[in-house]
Amino acid sequence: MNKQLLTFFAVTLSLSANNNDNTLLLQSLTQEVKSLKQEVTTLKQSQIQNSTSIDNIYENIDSVEAEKLQDKINFGLGFKTNLDNFTKTYADTHKVSNNNIWSNKLMLQIKANITDNMNFYGRLSMYKYWGSSYIHPYTYYDNMQGRVPSDSTLYVERAYLNWFLFKDTLLPIAFTIGRQPSSDGPSNQFKDNTKRKGTYSALLYDGAADGAVLTANISKLIKLPKSYLRFGYAKGFGYSETSQNVGNAFIGASNNDIKDTNVAGFFLDTTVPHMQNSLIQISYSKMMNIVANPLEKNSSTNKNIGDVDLYGIMIELSNINNTHLDLFAQYGYSHAIPNNNSYLNYGGLLGDSGDTKTKDGDSFWIGSRYGFGQKQRYKLGLEYNQGSKNWINLTQGSFDIYNKLATRGSAFEAYIMYVINRYANLRVGYVNIDYKYTRSGWFVGKSEKINTSLKNAENHVDKLESIYLKMSIHF
C-alpha cells in the first residue's frame, strides 16, 4: 500500500507541473484509487469473517453448556384453563347457580439427574380464579397447598428424591423421600390424556403429602412386569409451635394434648398376565391420631378424634387388544375408629360428641374411555362413582373443586375430548352429583340423610350439576 501512496503523490505532482498531460495522469490516478478501494474492501471482509468465527465459537460454547445443564436438570410445563358452570340444589329445594367461573392452574416441573442411581423431581403449582387474589383458607391445610384455587402464590406441590439401590440384582430397591407424588393418581390420567401422574389410587388419596417410601421391584421374583411392593410413611399433620426461648418452630404441642397425625401403609402394584398395558393395585393404610382441625392451634378445643383404616383395590386396562378402549374399576373401604374426643359442637370422628362406635364405609369408581376418528383425535369418556353413608377418604386435595370421589351418594360424569396435539387437549364435560348424606369428605361430625326435614337444610347441598370446558397442556 505504501508504494501505491507514493505513486499517487507523484502523479499529483506531475499533474501540477505538466498541464498538457492531464488526461493521461487522471487516468492513472483513477486506476490507483480503484486499487485502494479494492484493498479496503478486502480488509473489511476479512474482519467480518473473523468476527463471525468468534460468534460461532461463542454459540458452540453456549450450546455445549446448555446440553450439560439439560443432562442434569430438565424443566417441564403444565397449564390448565377451566370454565365451570354450577347449579346447586339444597336440601330445602332452593337453587343457587354459579356460572362463568374461570380458573388457571400452572405447574412448573423439575427433574434433575444427580447420579446414575439418584434423581430429583419437583413441581411448583399456582391455582387461582380469574380476577381473584383471595387467599383460600384451605390452602393452609398441608395436603391442599397448590391443589385448591387461591391467589397467585406458587406452592411446592412435589419435591422428592429417588435413590436407587441394587439396580442390577434380583430385587432392586428405591428409596423416595420428600413431598410425595400422591396427587393426580390413577385413574385420572384417562380424562387428562396423560401418562400415570401419581402413585396411589385417586379414589383413596389425592393431595400433597410429606413422607418416605421404600419400593421393592419384585418383577423378577413373581415373573410379572411392572410389579412393585411399597411401604410408606407420611405425616398427615404435624403440630408446630413457635417458642420465644427456642426462636424457631418445632413439631409437637408443648402440653402433648395434640398428637401428630401419622400415616403408614403398604401398596402392591402389578399387571394382568399377558396384558402389558394394565395395572392392578392393592393397598392398605392407617391414619393414626386424626386431628379435628389442622388450622386450630388452641389445644384446649382442638383434639385428636381417632384413627381410620383404608383398604383399596383397583384395575386398569388400557387400549384393550388395540381397540382404543380403556376400562378401569376401583373399590375402597374405610374403617373409622373414634375415640371419646369431639371438636366444639361439631362432634367427633364421623359421629356426635361422645360416640365411640366404629363406622364403616365403602365406595366404588368405574369408568371407560374410547378413542375414535383420525389418529384417535376424539375421545369419549364415562365415569360413575358411589359412596356409602360413612365413606371417608383422603381426597381433600383433589384438583376438581367439588371433590367428586368423596361423595356420599352417587356421581356421574361424561365428557368428550379433542386432542389438539401430543401435548394439548380440549375437554367438554358434564357432572351430576346426587348427595344422599351430609358432610361428604369431612372427618368431623355425624353423616345424616339429606331431606327437606334435615336441620339447617338450607346449608346442605342435595344435588350438584356442572358443565365445564377445560384446556390442558403438559409439556
N, C-alpha and C positions, 0 to 999 in steps of 0.2 A: 504493500500500500504506500510506503514512503517514496518509492520510485515513481509511482503514479502521481503523487502530490507534486514532486519536483517537475515532472513533465507538465503538469497543469500550470505551475507558476511560470515555467519557461515559455510556454505557449502564450500566456497572458502578456509577458514582457515583449515577446516578438510581435504580438498583435499591436502593442502600443508603438513599437519602433517602425513597423512597416505596414502602413495602411493599405498598400497595394496587394498584400497577401491576405487580406481579411477573410475572404471566402474559405481559403484552404485552412487557415488557422481555426476558424469557427467549426469547421467540420471535425478537425482533430480534437478540439475542446469538447464537442458534443459526445464523441466516442469515449473519451476518458470519463465524463460524467456518468455515462451509461454503465461503464465498468465499475465505478464506485458504488452506484446504486445496487448492482448485482451482488457485490460483496457484502453490503449491508443487509440485503435480503437473506443471503445465505447464513450470515451470522445470527439473525433473528430466528430463523427456522431451527438452527442448532440449539439455541437457548430454549425454544418451546419444546423440542424433543427431550432435552434434559429434564425440564420441569415435569413433563408428562411421565417420564420414567420414575421420577421421585414420587409423584402422586400414586402411580401403580404400586410402588413399594409400600406406601402407607396403607393403601387399600388392602393389599395382601396381608399386611400385619394385622389390620383390624379384623379381617375375615378369619384368620387363624385364632386370634384372641376370642372372637365370638364363638367359634366352634369348640374351643376349650371350655368356655363358660357353659355352653349348651350340654357338653358332656357331663358337667357336674350339676347344673340347675336347668330345669325345663319349666316353662310357665304355661298355664292353660287358662281358658276363659269360659265362664258360664254366664248366660244372661237370659232372664225370663221377663216378659211383659205380660201381665194378666189384665183382663177385663171381666169383672164379675158383676152379675145382677142377681140379687137375692130377694126372695119373698118368704117371710116367716109368718107362720100361723101359730098363735099362742093357745095355751090350754083353755083360756076363756073365749076363744074363737076370734079375737081381734087380730088383724093382719098388719104387718109392717114391711115395706119394701125398701131395699137399699140398692139402687141401680147406678150404673156408670161408675163403678169403683175400679180405678186403675191402680196397678202396683208394679213395681220393678224389683227384681232380685238380681244382684250382681255377685258373682263368685269368682274370685281370683285364686287360682290353684297353683301350687308349687310342688315340684318333685325334684329332689336332689339325690344324685347317686354319689354317696360318700365314698364307699369302697365296693369291692365285688360282693361283699356279704352284708352291706348296710346301706339303707336308703331312708329318705325322709319324705313325708307327704304333708302338705298343709293346704288349708282353704280359708280365705278371708271372705266374709259374706256381709252384704248390705241388703236389707229387705225393707221397703218403705212404700207407703201410699203416695200417689201423685199429689203434690201440693200440700203435704203434711210433714211437719217435723216433730209431731207429738211423740214423746218417748213412751212407748207402751210399757206398762208396769211389769208385764210378763217377761220382758227382756232381762229382768233381774233374776228370773229363775234360770239356773245354770243351763239346764237342758234346752231352753228356748232361745238362747242367745244366737242371733243370726237366723232364727227359724220362724219368728213371727214379725209381721210388719211393724216397724217403729220409725226412728229417724234415720238419717243417712250415715250413722256410725258403722264402721267396719268392725265386725266381731270375728274372733278366731273360732271358727266352727270346727275345724280339724287341725291337728298338729301332732303327728305321731312318728316315732322312729321304729323301723323294722330292722331287726338284727337276725340274720340267717345263720344257723349253726348246723354242722354235719350235713352239708348240702349234697355230698356225693355218697351218702350212706343209705342204708335200708330205711332209716327213719329220720329224715330231715326235720329240723325244728326251727320255728320262727318265734322270736320274742318281740311283741309290739307294745310300746308304752307311750302314753301321752293322751291327747284328745282324740278319741277313737272314731273310726268310720261307722258310727252307729246310727246314722240318719240316711234317709232315702234308700232303704234296703229293698230286697226283693219282696214283692213282685212289682214295685213301682216303675222299674225300667221299661216295662211294656208300653205304658201310656206316655212315658217321657222319650221313648225311642232312643234309648242309650244302652250301653252295657250295664251290667250289675254295678251299682254305685255304692252300696253299703254291704255290711257283712251279715246283719241279722234280720230276721223276718220283720217286715214292716207292720204286720198285724200285731206284733208284740212290742216292738221297740222302734221309736222314731224320735230322734233328737240328739243333741250334743251330749257327750259323756266323757269324763276323765277316768282313765283306768289303765290296766295292763292285761295283756292276753298272751297265753302260750299256745302256739299252734303246732301240732304234730302232723306231718304229711304221711298218712297211713296208706297211700295209694298202692305202694308195692306190697304191703302186708296183706291187704284184703283183695288185691287184684282188680280194683276198680279205679278208674281215673278220677282225678279231682276229688279225692277223699281226704278230709281233714277232721281232726279232733281238736277242739279248742277248749281251754279252761280260762275263764275270765274273771277279773275282779275290777269293780268300779266304785267310785264314791258318788252316790246319788245326791248326798247333801253333806256338807261339812260346815259346822257351826264356827264362824270366825268372829273374833272379838279383838278390839284394839285396846291395849293396855298402856297407860302413860308410863308405867315402870319399864315395860319391855320396849316400847317405842315402835312396835310393828304388830301386824296381825298374826294370830296363831289359831290353830284349829282346836276346838273343844271349849265348851262353856265352863266358866270358872267354877260354877256350883254343880256341874255334872248333871243338871236337870234335863238338858237336851243332848242326846247322843247323836253321833253321825249316822247317816243312812248309808249302809254298806250293801253292795250288790255282788253276788257271786253266782257263777253258773257254768254249765258246760254245753257244748254245741257240736253236733256231728253233721258234717256235710259229706255227701256222696252223690253218685249219679245212678240213674236207672241202667241196668245192664244192657249193653248194645245200643244205648241212646246217649251219644256224647253230648248233645245239646239239651241236657236235663240237669235238674238239681233236686236233691232231697235234703231237707234239714230237719233234725230232731233236736229239741233243746229243753233245758230246764234251768231256771234261775230263781234266786231267792233274794228278795229285798227285805233287809232287816232294819228295824227301828225307823220306820217311815215317819217323817216329820210332818206335822199338820200343815204348817205354812212356812215355806223356806224363806219368806221375807220378814217374818216376825222375829225380832231379836229379844223380846221380853219372855224369858223362860218361865215366868210365873203364869203366863197364859198359853204360850206355845208348848206343844207336847209331842213326844213320840207316841204314835197311836197304834202301832202293831207291825206285823210282818205280812208279806204277800209272796206266795209261790206262783210262778208262771211256767206252764208247760206248753210246748208247741210242736207242731209237725207241719211240714209244707212240701209240696212237689210242684216243679215247673217243667214243662215240656215245650221246647222252642223249635219252631219250623219242623213240625212233625212230618217225617217222610218227604221233606222238601215240598210240602203243600202250602207253605207260608202261613200255617195256622199255629198259634201259640195258645197253650192252656196252662192254667195254674189253679191250685187249691191249697188253702191254709186253714188250720184249725188251732185255736188257742183255748187254754183252760186256766182259770185263775182261782186261787185258794187264799182267801183273806183271813188272817188270824188277829182279831182286835185284842188290845189289852183294855184296861179299865179307864184309859185316859180319853179325854174329849177336848175339843178346841172351842172355847167360848160357848155359844149356844148353838153351834153348828152340828155338834155331835162328835162321834168317834169314827173309827175306820169302817166305812160302809154301814154305819148304824147310828142309833141315838146314843146319847150320853149314858155310859154305864153298860151298854150292850157288848158282851164279850162272846157272843155266838159267832162261830166261823161262818163265812159267806163264800159260796162257790158260784162261779160264773163261767160262761164259755161264749165263744164266737167263732164263726167261720167266714171265709172270704174266698170267693171263686171268681174267675174271670177268663176271658178269651180275647184274642186279637187276630184279625185276618188281614193279610196284605193282598192288594189287587191292583190292577191297572199296569201300565208300562213301568217295568222295574219296581213294581210294588210301591209306587209313589203314594198310594192311598191305603190307609189302614183303618179298619173299623173295629172298635173295642166295646165290650160289655163287661160290667163288673157288678157283683152283688155281695153285700156282707150283712150279717145279722148277729146281734149280741143280746145276751140274756139280762135279766134284772140286775145282777150283781157283777157283770163283766167289768174288769178293770185291766188296763194295760199301761205301757209306758210310751204312749204316742203323743204326749202333750206338745212335743216339738215338731209335729207333722207340718209339712210345707202347706198343705191345704188348710185354709183358715177355719174350717168347721170341724177338723179332726174326725173325718168320716169313720175311720176304723175303730173309734172308741164308742160308737153308737150303741146305746141300749135300746134296741129296736131294729129297724132294717134300713138299708140304704142301697139305692140303685144308681148306677152311672152308665151312660152311653156316650160315645164320642166318635168322631171321625177326624182323621189326621191327614194332612198333606205334607209329604216330605219334600222340602224345598231343595235340599242337598244333603250331603252326608253329615253336615254339622247343624242344620237348622230345620225346624218344622213348625207348622201351624196346627192347632188343635181346637176344635169346637165341640163343646160337650154339654150335657145336661145331667144334673144330680138331683135326686129326690130322696130325702131322709124322713122317715116316719119314726119319731121318738116314742117308744112305748113307756119308758121310765125316765125319771128325772136324774140329774147330776151325771150325765154321760161324761166320762173322762176324769171325774173327780174322785179322790180317795175319801174325803171327809163328808159325813152325813148319810142319812138313810135314803136309799133309792125308792121312790114311790111311783105308783102307776099314774100316768098322766090322763086326767079327765077334767071336765068342767067344774067338778066339786073340789078339786085339789086346792089346798090352802095356797094363797098367793098365785093363783092360776095365771094371772096376768104377767108373771115373770118367767114362766116356764114355756119354752118353745115346744110345740107339738109336732109341727111339720116344717120342713125347710125345702125350698126349691131354688136351684141355681142354674142359670145359663151362663156359660163362660166362653171366652176366647183367649187362648194362650199361645204365645210365640216363644220358642226356646232355641237357644244357641249353645252348643257345647263344643268348644274348640281347644 
